[in-house]
Amino acid sequence: MKNFSPTNNERRYTAYVGSLNTTQLHKQNPYIVAWWSAAMPGFGHILLSKHLRGIILFAWEIIINVMSKLNLAMVYSFNGEMDMAKQVIEPKWILMYIPVYIFTIWDSYRSTVDMNKQFLLAETENAPFPTFSINALEINHLEQKIPFMATLWSLLTPGLGQLYIHRVMLAFICILWFIIFVIFSDVLIAIHHLFLGQINEATDVLDPQWFMFFPSLIFFSMYDAYVHAVENNKLYKHVQRNVLKEDYQATHVHFPRPEGGG
């Protein structure tokens, strides 16, 4: 059940508040989006709320990266062990990786430029959109959020910040992959050894191939939660302003003439 039914009179909407997600158009820097695609393919598209495309590219990155042992080769190269990096890398997988990686950066940049144009057109049209949604699964409505809290929860566990700002689908993906990375990297066991002062054991048990995924996932989750919390608040104020203008602002306001005025 929604408080609005779209018609064929509007061509574009600035946002849509659904049961599982709050999706909105807003201006973004194409270079920042392209940078996130370079950091982890799929993240740039997710920033644009192109979730399905982003999830496909993200899954592709994980599969090809693991099969090619790219992260492990990067760790060896960072330590100056170039011979070991050459030995562990799988050429047949890495050659498959390169075209998709370049496409992801290019497509996210191109899409950002196009989405910015769509936002300007949608903002000019200022068409109404649903701001409240309720069904058997979820209730979602526009409300102001605290960007710092969204960022903090994402730092503690990727996906919690997205839950806070009601990006449920992305929250599920972040939490799922966070669990997968934790399991395969043995990072919690390594932390346990660190607490016991067993540095060598912690280093031995940690799997660098899977551990290298953590920085991208955590920082992206923080950035996405912060940005969309800020944009959510802008959207809330925009809707509030439109309601006040439509329902409470008089069409004609009469100002009495001051005494002695000409």
DOVEX-77463 format. One record per residue: residue in one letter; x, y, z of N, C-alpha, C in turn. Coordinates in nm, 3 decimals. Example, Ala and Ser with C-alpha at 12.3 -4.5 7.8 and 13.67 -1.06 7.14 Angstrom:
REM residues 2
('a' (1.319 -0.569 0.780) (1.230 -0.450 0.780) (1.320 -0.330 0.780))
('s' (1.285 -0.225 0.708) (1.367 -0.106 0.714) (1.290 0.003 0.787))
REM end
This chain:
REM residues 262
('m' (0.084 -0.119 0.000) (0.000 0.000 0.000) (0.088 0.124 0.000))
('k' (0.062 0.215 -0.092) (0.143 0.335 -0.104) (0.051 0.457 -0.099))
('n' (0.112 0.573 -0.070) (0.034 0.695 -0.062) (0.034 0.771 -0.193))
('f' (0.071 0.701 -0.303) (0.081 0.768 -0.433) (0.078 0.662 -0.542))
('s' (0.008 0.692 -0.650) (0.006 0.605 -0.767) (0.056 0.683 -0.887))
('p' (0.166 0.640 -0.950) (0.219 0.714 -1.064) (0.125 0.711 -1.183))
('t' (0.128 0.816 -1.261) (0.047 0.827 -1.381) (0.139 0.840 -1.501))
('n' (0.080 0.853 -1.619) (0.159 0.869 -1.740) (0.190 1.015 -1.769))
('n' (0.154 1.105 -1.676) (0.177 1.246 -1.699) (0.320 1.287 -1.667))
('e' (0.390 1.208 -1.586) (0.526 1.241 -1.547) (0.625 1.153 -1.623))
('r' (0.734 1.212 -1.665) (0.837 1.136 -1.736) (0.948 1.089 -1.642))
('r' (0.976 1.170 -1.539) (1.086 1.137 -1.448) (1.046 1.168 -1.305))
('y' (1.103 1.092 -1.212) (1.083 1.114 -1.069) (1.219 1.130 -1.004))
('t' (1.227 1.217 -0.906) (1.355 1.235 -0.836) (1.380 1.123 -0.736))
('a' (1.275 1.052 -0.694) (1.295 0.946 -0.595) (1.177 0.850 -0.597))
('y' (1.199 0.736 -0.531) (1.092 0.638 -0.512) (1.115 0.570 -0.377))
('v' (1.016 0.577 -0.291) (1.025 0.515 -0.159) (0.949 0.383 -0.164))
('g' (1.021 0.273 -0.173) (0.960 0.141 -0.176) (0.978 0.069 -0.044))
('s' (0.921 -0.048 -0.034) (0.926 -0.123 0.092) (1.068 -0.166 0.126))
('l' (1.149 -0.198 0.024) (1.282 -0.250 0.050) (1.393 -0.151 0.020))
('n' (1.358 -0.034 -0.029) (1.464 0.058 -0.067) (1.409 0.199 -0.086))
('t' (1.493 0.295 -0.057) (1.466 0.434 -0.094) (1.564 0.469 -0.205))
('t' (1.513 0.484 -0.325) (1.597 0.509 -0.442) (1.576 0.653 -0.488))
('q' (1.684 0.723 -0.513) (1.670 0.862 -0.554) (1.779 0.903 -0.652))
('l' (1.745 1.002 -0.732) (1.841 1.065 -0.821) (1.905 1.182 -0.749))
('h' (2.036 1.195 -0.761) (2.105 1.313 -0.709) (2.237 1.328 -0.782))
('k' (2.288 1.449 -0.783) (2.411 1.476 -0.857) (2.530 1.411 -0.788))
('q' (2.616 1.352 -0.869) (2.737 1.289 -0.817) (2.854 1.323 -0.907))
('n' (2.973 1.317 -0.850) (3.096 1.345 -0.924) (3.134 1.221 -1.005))
('p' (3.139 1.230 -1.138) (3.171 1.112 -1.220) (3.307 1.051 -1.188))
('y' (3.403 1.135 -1.149) (3.536 1.085 -1.119) (3.537 1.003 -0.989))
('i' (3.458 1.044 -0.891) (3.451 0.969 -0.766) (3.384 0.834 -0.789))
('v' (3.277 0.834 -0.867) (3.208 0.708 -0.899) (3.301 0.614 -0.977))
('a' (3.374 0.670 -1.073) (3.468 0.588 -1.151) (3.579 0.535 -1.061))
('w' (3.621 0.615 -0.962) (3.726 0.571 -0.869) (3.678 0.452 -0.787))
('w' (3.553 0.455 -0.742) (3.501 0.342 -0.666) (3.490 0.217 -0.753))
('s' (3.461 0.236 -0.881) (3.459 0.122 -0.973) (3.599 0.064 -0.991))
('a' (3.700 0.151 -0.985) (3.838 0.104 -0.995) (3.880 0.032 -0.867))
('a' (3.833 0.083 -0.752) (3.866 0.020 -0.624) (3.803 -0.118 -0.613))
('m' (3.678 -0.130 -0.658) (3.608 -0.259 -0.657) (3.497 -0.253 -0.761))
('p' (3.509 -0.323 -0.872) (3.405 -0.322 -0.975) (3.268 -0.353 -0.917))
('g' (3.171 -0.271 -0.955) (3.034 -0.286 -0.905) (2.997 -0.177 -0.806))
('f' (3.094 -0.126 -0.731) (3.064 -0.026 -0.629) (3.016 0.105 -0.692))
('g' (3.075 0.144 -0.803) (3.034 0.267 -0.869) (2.889 0.262 -0.914))
('h' (2.848 0.148 -0.968) (2.709 0.133 -1.013) (2.613 0.128 -0.895))
('i' (2.655 0.068 -0.784) (2.569 0.065 -0.666) (2.549 0.205 -0.612))
('l' (2.651 0.291 -0.618) (2.636 0.429 -0.577) (2.528 0.500 -0.658))
('l' (2.513 0.459 -0.784) (2.412 0.518 -0.873) (2.276 0.452 -0.857))
('s' (2.265 0.360 -0.759) (2.142 0.283 -0.734) (2.111 0.187 -0.848))
('k' (2.211 0.153 -0.928) (2.196 0.049 -1.029) (2.241 -0.083 -0.964))
('h' (2.155 -0.131 -0.873) (2.194 -0.239 -0.784) (2.219 -0.371 -0.856))
('l' (2.132 -0.407 -0.947) (2.146 -0.535 -1.015) (2.275 -0.541 -1.094))
('r' (2.301 -0.437 -1.171) (2.425 -0.432 -1.249) (2.547 -0.431 -1.156))
('g' (2.538 -0.355 -1.048) (2.650 -0.348 -0.954) (2.678 -0.481 -0.887))
('i' (2.572 -0.553 -0.848) (2.589 -0.682 -0.781) (2.652 -0.784 -0.876))
('i' (2.611 -0.782 -1.002) (2.668 -0.874 -1.102) (2.818 -0.847 -1.118))
('l' (2.855 -0.720 -1.133) (2.996 -0.684 -1.151) (3.078 -0.714 -1.026))
('f' (3.017 -0.692 -0.909) (3.087 -0.720 -0.783) (3.114 -0.871 -0.769))
('a' (3.013 -0.953 -0.800) (3.030 -1.098 -0.794) (3.136 -1.144 -0.895))
('w' (3.134 -1.084 -1.013) (3.235 -1.115 -1.115) (3.375 -1.085 -1.060))
('e' (3.391 -0.969 -0.997) (3.521 -0.931 -0.941) (3.569 -1.033 -0.839))
('i' (3.482 -1.076 -0.749) (3.523 -1.171 -0.646) (3.565 -1.304 -0.708))
('i' (3.483 -1.355 -0.801) (3.512 -1.486 -0.862) (3.644 -1.483 -0.939))
('i' (3.660 -1.385 -1.027) (3.781 -1.378 -1.111) (3.903 -1.347 -1.026))
('n' (3.886 -1.260 -0.927) (3.999 -1.224 -0.841) (4.050 -1.347 -0.766))
('v' (3.958 -1.425 -0.712) (3.998 -1.544 -0.636) (4.061 -1.648 -0.728))
('m' (4.000 -1.670 -0.845) (4.053 -1.771 -0.937) (4.189 -1.732 -0.992))
('s' (4.212 -1.602 -1.012) (4.340 -1.556 -1.066) (4.444 -1.534 -0.957))
('k' (4.399 -1.537 -0.829) (4.487 -1.511 -0.714) (4.551 -1.372 -0.723))
('l' (4.472 -1.276 -0.770) (4.522 -1.141 -0.790) (4.562 -1.075 -0.658))
('n' (4.477 -1.086 -0.557) (4.509 -1.024 -0.428) (4.637 -1.081 -0.367))
('l' (4.653 -1.212 -0.379) (4.774 -1.276 -0.325) (4.897 -1.227 -0.398))
('a' (4.887 -1.213 -0.530) (5.000 -1.161 -0.608) (5.030 -1.017 -0.570))
('m' (4.927 -0.937 -0.540) (4.948 -0.800 -0.497) (5.021 -0.795 -0.364))
('v' (4.988 -0.883 -0.272) (5.056 -0.887 -0.142) (5.204 -0.917 -0.161))
('y' (5.235 -1.015 -0.245) (5.376 -1.049 -0.271) (5.450 -0.931 -0.335))
('s' (5.381 -0.863 -0.430) (5.446 -0.749 -0.497) (5.469 -0.633 -0.401))
('f' (5.375 -0.612 -0.306) (5.394 -0.506 -0.206) (5.515 -0.535 -0.118))
('n' (5.543 -0.663 -0.096) (5.658 -0.702 -0.014) (5.787 -0.714 -0.095))
('g' (5.780 -0.680 -0.223) (5.898 -0.687 -0.308) (5.932 -0.826 -0.358))
('e' (5.842 -0.922 -0.337) (5.867 -1.060 -0.380) (5.802 -1.080 -0.518))
('m' (5.865 -1.023 -0.619) (5.807 -1.024 -0.753) (5.804 -1.164 -0.813))
('d' (5.904 -1.246 -0.783) (5.906 -1.382 -0.836) (5.788 -1.463 -0.783))
('m' (5.758 -1.448 -0.655) (5.644 -1.518 -0.597) (5.512 -1.469 -0.657))
('a' (5.505 -1.339 -0.683) (5.384 -1.283 -0.745) (5.362 -1.342 -0.884))
('k' (5.469 -1.360 -0.959) (5.458 -1.419 -1.093) (5.417 -1.566 -1.086))
('q' (5.461 -1.635 -0.983) (5.430 -1.777 -0.972) (5.285 -1.804 -0.934))
('v' (5.227 -1.720 -0.849) (5.091 -1.748 -0.801) (4.983 -1.699 -0.896))
('i' (5.013 -1.601 -0.980) (4.911 -1.543 -1.068) (4.871 -1.643 -1.175))
('e' (4.741 -1.646 -1.208) (4.689 -1.736 -1.312) (4.659 -1.654 -1.437))
('p' (4.742 -1.666 -1.543) (4.726 -1.581 -1.662) (4.591 -1.595 -1.731))
('k' (4.536 -1.717 -1.739) (4.411 -1.736 -1.812) (4.294 -1.665 -1.745))
('w' (4.303 -1.648 -1.612) (4.196 -1.577 -1.541) (4.220 -1.427 -1.541))
('i' (4.344 -1.384 -1.528) (4.374 -1.240 -1.521) (4.345 -1.172 -1.654))
('l' (4.365 -1.245 -1.766) (4.335 -1.187 -1.897) (4.184 -1.171 -1.918))
('m' (4.106 -1.256 -1.853) (3.961 -1.241 -1.857) (3.915 -1.124 -1.769))
('y' (3.994 -1.094 -1.669) (3.959 -0.991 -1.571) (3.970 -0.851 -1.630))
('i' (4.072 -0.826 -1.713) (4.106 -0.691 -1.757) (3.995 -0.622 -1.836))
('p' (3.934 -0.684 -1.940) (3.831 -0.613 -2.017) (3.711 -0.570 -1.933))
('v' (3.664 -0.657 -1.844) (3.548 -0.623 -1.760) (3.585 -0.512 -1.663))
('y' (3.705 -0.513 -1.611) (3.751 -0.410 -1.518) (3.750 -0.273 -1.585))
('i' (3.802 -0.266 -1.706) (3.805 -0.138 -1.780) (3.663 -0.094 -1.815))
('f' (3.579 -0.189 -1.858) (3.440 -0.156 -1.891) (3.366 -0.099 -1.770))
('t' (3.390 -0.157 -1.652) (3.321 -0.112 -1.531) (3.352 0.034 -1.501))
('i' (3.478 0.073 -1.512) (3.517 0.212 -1.486) (3.453 0.304 -1.590))
('w' (3.462 0.265 -1.718) (3.407 0.349 -1.825) (3.255 0.362 -1.812))
('d' (3.186 0.251 -1.787) (3.041 0.255 -1.783) (2.990 0.331 -1.661))
('s' (3.059 0.323 -1.549) (3.015 0.397 -1.431) (3.034 0.547 -1.452))
('y' (3.142 0.588 -1.517) (3.162 0.729 -1.547) (3.054 0.780 -1.642))
('r' (3.032 0.703 -1.751) (2.930 0.742 -1.849) (2.792 0.749 -1.785))
('s' (2.760 0.653 -1.703) (2.628 0.649 -1.639) (2.609 0.766 -1.543))
('t' (2.715 0.804 -1.473) (2.705 0.916 -1.379) (2.674 1.046 -1.453))
('v' (2.742 1.069 -1.564) (2.715 1.190 -1.643) (2.570 1.191 -1.690))
('d' (2.521 1.077 -1.736) (2.383 1.069 -1.783) (2.284 1.085 -1.668))
('m' (2.312 1.024 -1.553) (2.221 1.034 -1.439) (2.213 1.176 -1.385))
('n' (2.324 1.249 -1.392) (2.321 1.390 -1.351) (2.228 1.472 -1.440))
('k' (2.227 1.443 -1.570) (2.136 1.511 -1.661) (1.991 1.474 -1.630))
('q' (1.968 1.347 -1.603) (1.832 1.303 -1.569) (1.784 1.368 -1.439))
('f' (1.875 1.386 -1.344) (1.838 1.451 -1.219) (1.795 1.595 -1.242))
('l' (1.869 1.667 -1.325) (1.834 1.807 -1.353) (1.697 1.816 -1.419))
('l' (1.668 1.724 -1.511) (1.537 1.723 -1.576) (1.426 1.687 -1.478))
('a' (1.452 1.587 -1.394) (1.351 1.545 -1.296) (1.327 1.654 -1.193))
('e' (1.433 1.725 -1.155) (1.418 1.834 -1.058) (1.336 1.948 -1.116))
('t' (1.355 1.973 -1.245) (1.277 2.078 -1.311) (1.131 2.039 -1.321))
('e' (1.104 1.912 -1.354) (0.965 1.865 -1.365) (0.896 1.861 -1.230))
('n' (0.975 1.828 -1.125) (0.924 1.828 -0.986) (0.796 1.745 -0.973))
('a' (0.797 1.625 -1.030) (0.679 1.539 -1.025) (0.666 1.477 -0.886))
('p' (0.542 1.456 -0.836) (0.524 1.391 -0.706) (0.567 1.244 -0.713))
('f' (0.607 1.189 -0.600) (0.650 1.050 -0.593) (0.609 0.994 -0.457))
('p' (0.602 0.861 -0.445) (0.559 0.801 -0.318) (0.660 0.830 -0.207))
('t' (0.610 0.866 -0.091) (0.695 0.894 0.024) (0.666 0.800 0.141))
('f' (0.573 0.707 0.122) (0.536 0.614 0.229) (0.496 0.482 0.166))
('s' (0.547 0.373 0.220) (0.516 0.241 0.166) (0.501 0.142 0.280))
('i' (0.398 0.058 0.272) (0.376 -0.044 0.375) (0.321 -0.170 0.310))
('n' (0.375 -0.284 0.347) (0.322 -0.413 0.304) (0.356 -0.517 0.410))
('a' (0.339 -0.644 0.378) (0.359 -0.749 0.478) (0.505 -0.763 0.520))
('l' (0.598 -0.716 0.436) (0.740 -0.732 0.467) (0.799 -0.615 0.544))
('e' (0.767 -0.495 0.501) (0.836 -0.378 0.555) (0.748 -0.255 0.554))
('i' (0.789 -0.157 0.632) (0.734 -0.022 0.630) (0.848 0.074 0.603))
('n' (0.829 0.164 0.511) (0.933 0.261 0.479) (0.868 0.398 0.458))
('h' (0.932 0.498 0.515) (0.884 0.635 0.497) (1.003 0.729 0.507))
('l' (0.987 0.846 0.449) (1.094 0.946 0.455) (1.105 1.003 0.595))
('e' (1.224 1.006 0.646) (1.252 1.071 0.774) (1.398 1.115 0.773))
('q' (1.430 1.210 0.858) (1.567 1.257 0.863) (1.657 1.156 0.933))
('k' (1.778 1.143 0.880) (1.877 1.050 0.934) (1.999 1.128 0.983))
('i' (2.081 1.062 1.063) (2.206 1.121 1.112) (2.321 1.059 1.033))
('p' (2.384 1.134 0.942) (2.491 1.077 0.858) (2.604 1.014 0.938))
('f' (2.640 1.075 1.051) (2.749 1.020 1.133) (2.714 0.880 1.184))
('m' (2.589 0.861 1.227) (2.548 0.730 1.277) (2.550 0.625 1.166))
('a' (2.506 0.665 1.047) (2.509 0.573 0.933) (2.652 0.529 0.903))
('t' (2.746 0.625 0.910) (2.887 0.594 0.884) (2.945 0.506 0.994))
('l' (2.912 0.536 1.118) (2.966 0.460 1.231) (2.920 0.315 1.228))
('w' (2.792 0.291 1.203) (2.741 0.154 1.199) (2.803 0.076 1.083))
('s' (2.828 0.143 0.971) (2.893 0.075 0.858) (3.038 0.041 0.890))
('l' (3.103 0.124 0.973) (3.240 0.093 1.014) (3.243 -0.030 1.102))
('l' (3.147 -0.043 1.191) (3.143 -0.157 1.282) (3.111 -0.287 1.209))
('t' (3.012 -0.280 1.121) (2.976 -0.396 1.037) (2.918 -0.345 0.906))
('p' (2.985 -0.369 0.794) (2.932 -0.323 0.666) (2.790 -0.373 0.643))
('g' (2.701 -0.281 0.606) (2.561 -0.315 0.583) (2.467 -0.258 0.688))
('l' (2.518 -0.238 0.810) (2.430 -0.184 0.915) (2.392 -0.039 0.887))
('g' (2.483 0.037 0.832) (2.451 0.175 0.794) (2.345 0.180 0.687))
('q' (2.350 0.083 0.593) (2.248 0.076 0.488) (2.113 0.037 0.546))
('l' (2.112 -0.050 0.645) (1.986 -0.083 0.713) (1.927 0.041 0.780))
('y' (2.014 0.122 0.839) (1.969 0.243 0.909) (1.900 0.340 0.814))
('i' (1.953 0.354 0.693) (1.894 0.448 0.597) (1.798 0.377 0.501))
('h' (1.764 0.256 0.531) (1.665 0.174 0.459) (1.706 0.147 0.314))
('r' (1.829 0.101 0.298) (1.873 0.044 0.171) (1.889 -0.106 0.197))
('v' (1.776 -0.174 0.208) (1.773 -0.310 0.260) (1.844 -0.408 0.167))
('m' (1.821 -0.396 0.037) (1.884 -0.489 -0.057) (2.036 -0.480 -0.052))
('l' (2.088 -0.356 -0.051) (2.233 -0.337 -0.043) (2.285 -0.384 0.092))
('a' (2.209 -0.360 0.199) (2.250 -0.405 0.332) (2.268 -0.557 0.334))
('f' (2.174 -0.628 0.274) (2.183 -0.774 0.268) (2.308 -0.819 0.194))
('i' (2.338 -0.755 0.081) (2.456 -0.791 0.002) (2.583 -0.764 0.082))
('c' (2.592 -0.646 0.146) (2.713 -0.613 0.223) (2.734 -0.709 0.339))
('i' (2.628 -0.739 0.412) (2.640 -0.829 0.527) (2.677 -0.970 0.481))
('l' (2.614 -1.015 0.372) (2.643 -1.149 0.321) (2.790 -1.164 0.282))
('w' (2.842 -1.067 0.205) (2.981 -1.077 0.162) (3.077 -1.054 0.278))
('f' (3.037 -0.972 0.374) (3.121 -0.954 0.493) (3.138 -1.086 0.568))
('i' (3.030 -1.160 0.580) (3.037 -1.292 0.646) (3.126 -1.387 0.567))
('i' (3.111 -1.387 0.434) (3.194 -1.473 0.349) (3.342 -1.439 0.364))
('f' (3.375 -1.309 0.363) (3.515 -1.267 0.377) (3.570 -1.306 0.514))
('v' (3.488 -1.291 0.618) (3.532 -1.327 0.753) (3.564 -1.477 0.761))
('i' (3.477 -1.558 0.702) (3.495 -1.703 0.710) (3.619 -1.748 0.634))
('f' (3.635 -1.703 0.511) (3.744 -1.753 0.427) (3.879 -1.689 0.461))
('s' (3.878 -1.569 0.521) (4.005 -1.505 0.556) (4.056 -1.548 0.693))
('d' (3.967 -1.608 0.776) (4.003 -1.645 0.914) (4.049 -1.524 0.995))
('v' (3.991 -1.406 0.966) (4.036 -1.284 1.031) (4.003 -1.284 1.180))
('l' (3.891 -1.344 1.219) (3.856 -1.346 1.361) (3.951 -1.435 1.441))
('i' (3.995 -1.544 1.380) (4.094 -1.630 1.447) (4.226 -1.555 1.461))
('a' (4.262 -1.480 1.357) (4.386 -1.401 1.363) (4.376 -1.294 1.472))
('i' (4.260 -1.230 1.485) (4.240 -1.130 1.590) (4.251 -1.195 1.728))
('h' (4.198 -1.315 1.740) (4.207 -1.390 1.867) (4.353 -1.412 1.905))
('h' (4.436 -1.452 1.808) (4.579 -1.473 1.835) (4.647 -1.341 1.872))
('l' (4.604 -1.230 1.808) (4.663 -1.100 1.842) (4.634 -1.062 1.986))
('f' (4.511 -1.088 2.030) (4.476 -1.057 2.169) (4.563 -1.137 2.267))
('l' (4.606 -1.255 2.224) (4.690 -1.340 2.308) (4.838 -1.308 2.293))
('g' (4.868 -1.210 2.207) (5.007 -1.172 2.183) (5.081 -1.266 2.091))
('q' (5.009 -1.351 2.019) (5.073 -1.449 1.929) (5.076 -1.393 1.787))
('i' (5.174 -1.308 1.761) (5.181 -1.236 1.633) (5.206 -1.332 1.517))
('n' (5.299 -1.422 1.533) (5.334 -1.514 1.424) (5.216 -1.605 1.389))
('e' (5.146 -1.655 1.492) (5.031 -1.741 1.466) (4.921 -1.665 1.394))
('a' (4.901 -1.537 1.432) (4.799 -1.455 1.366) (4.833 -1.435 1.219))
('t' (4.960 -1.412 1.191) (5.003 -1.392 1.051) (4.988 -1.519 0.970))
('d' (5.020 -1.633 1.030) (5.015 -1.761 0.960) (4.871 -1.801 0.926))
('v' (4.778 -1.774 1.018) (4.641 -1.822 0.997) (4.563 -1.733 0.901))
('l' (4.604 -1.607 0.886) (4.531 -1.512 0.802) (4.552 -1.543 0.655))
('d' (4.443 -1.547 0.579) (4.449 -1.570 0.434) (4.447 -1.435 0.363))
('p' (4.560 -1.389 0.308) (4.565 -1.255 0.248) (4.477 -1.241 0.125))
('q' (4.455 -1.350 0.052) (4.370 -1.344 -0.068) (4.231 -1.291 -0.034))
('w' (4.172 -1.337 0.075) (4.039 -1.294 0.115) (4.042 -1.170 0.204))
('f' (4.147 -1.156 0.282) (4.156 -1.041 0.372) (4.165 -0.910 0.294))
('m' (4.223 -0.912 0.176) (4.241 -0.790 0.096) (4.109 -0.731 0.049))
('f' (4.000 -0.806 0.057) (3.869 -0.752 0.018) (3.810 -0.660 0.124))
('f' (3.856 -0.672 0.248) (3.794 -0.598 0.358) (3.801 -0.446 0.343))
('p' (3.918 -0.387 0.312) (3.923 -0.239 0.305) (3.822 -0.180 0.208))
('s' (3.810 -0.237 0.089) (3.716 -0.185 -0.010) (3.573 -0.194 0.040))
('l' (3.537 -0.308 0.096) (3.399 -0.328 0.141) (3.365 -0.234 0.257))
('i' (3.453 -0.223 0.355) (3.425 -0.141 0.472) (3.417 0.007 0.436))
('f' (3.516 0.057 0.364) (3.517 0.200 0.332) (3.406 0.237 0.234))
('f' (3.374 0.145 0.142) (3.262 0.175 0.052) (3.131 0.179 0.128))
('s' (3.112 0.085 0.219) (2.990 0.083 0.299) (2.975 0.211 0.379))
('m' (3.085 0.261 0.435) (3.082 0.386 0.510) (3.049 0.504 0.418))
('y' (3.115 0.509 0.303) (3.092 0.621 0.211) (2.949 0.620 0.158))
('d' (2.901 0.503 0.117) (2.766 0.493 0.063) (2.661 0.532 0.168))
('a' (2.680 0.486 0.291) (2.585 0.518 0.398) (2.583 0.667 0.426))
('y' (2.701 0.729 0.430) (2.708 0.872 0.458) (2.642 0.955 0.347))
('v' (2.681 0.925 0.223) (2.629 1.003 0.110) (2.477 0.991 0.100))
('h' (2.425 0.871 0.112) (2.281 0.853 0.096) (2.203 0.902 0.218))
('a' (2.267 0.906 0.334) (2.201 0.969 0.450) (2.186 1.119 0.427))
('v' (2.291 1.182 0.375) (2.286 1.326 0.344) (2.181 1.353 0.237))
('e' (2.181 1.273 0.130) (2.085 1.295 0.023) (1.942 1.264 0.068))
('n' (1.927 1.168 0.159) (1.795 1.139 0.214) (1.740 1.260 0.289))
('n' (1.825 1.328 0.364) (1.781 1.447 0.436) (1.744 1.560 0.341))
('k' (1.820 1.574 0.233) (1.786 1.675 0.132) (1.649 1.644 0.070))
('l' (1.626 1.516 0.042) (1.500 1.476 -0.017) (1.385 1.501 0.080))
('y' (1.406 1.472 0.207) (1.304 1.497 0.309) (1.266 1.645 0.313))
('k' (1.364 1.732 0.311) (1.337 1.876 0.315) (1.268 1.923 0.187))
('h' (1.305 1.862 0.075) (1.242 1.896 -0.053) (1.093 1.861 -0.051))
('v' (1.062 1.743 -0.002) (0.921 1.701 0.007) (0.846 1.790 0.105))
('q' (0.906 1.818 0.218) (0.842 1.903 0.318) (0.815 2.042 0.262))
('r' (0.908 2.096 0.188) (0.891 2.228 0.128) (0.776 2.229 0.028))
('n' (0.767 2.123 -0.054) (0.658 2.115 -0.151) (0.522 2.104 -0.084))
('v' (0.514 2.026 0.024) (0.386 2.011 0.096) (0.342 2.143 0.156))
('l' (0.436 2.215 0.217) (0.402 2.343 0.277) (0.357 2.444 0.173))
('k' (0.423 2.445 0.057) (0.382 2.536 -0.050) (0.243 2.504 -0.102))
('e' (0.217 2.373 -0.121) (0.091 2.333 -0.182) (-0.028 2.344 -0.087))
('d' (-0.008 2.309 0.039) (-0.121 2.301 0.131) (-0.138 2.420 0.223))
('y' (-0.031 2.496 0.247) (-0.040 2.599 0.349) (-0.006 2.739 0.301))
('q' (0.056 2.750 0.186) (0.090 2.884 0.138) (-0.026 2.940 0.058))
('a' (-0.075 3.057 0.097) (-0.188 3.120 0.027) (-0.148 3.160 -0.114))
('t' (-0.245 3.145 -0.204) (-0.218 3.182 -0.343) (-0.199 3.331 -0.357))
('h' (-0.285 3.407 -0.291) (-0.275 3.553 -0.297) (-0.259 3.606 -0.154))
('v' (-0.155 3.676 -0.132) (-0.129 3.735 -0.001) (-0.146 3.885 -0.011))
('h' (-0.233 3.941 0.073) (-0.259 4.085 0.070) (-0.179 4.153 0.180))
('f' (-0.097 4.246 0.140) (-0.020 4.326 0.235) (-0.086 4.462 0.249))
('p' (-0.131 4.498 0.369) (-0.194 4.629 0.387) (-0.096 4.740 0.359))
('r' (-0.148 4.844 0.300) (-0.061 4.956 0.267) (-0.029 5.035 0.394))
('p' (0.093 5.073 0.413) (0.131 5.149 0.533) (0.064 5.285 0.536))
('e' (0.038 5.334 0.655) (-0.028 5.465 0.670) (0.061 5.573 0.612))
('g' (-0.007 5.660 0.537) (0.066 5.771 0.477) (0.138 5.734 0.350))
('g' (0.119 5.606 0.309) (0.185 5.564 0.187) (0.119 5.620 0.064))
('g' (0.192 5.636 -0.041) (0.136 5.693 -0.162) (0.070 5.589 -0.249))
REM end
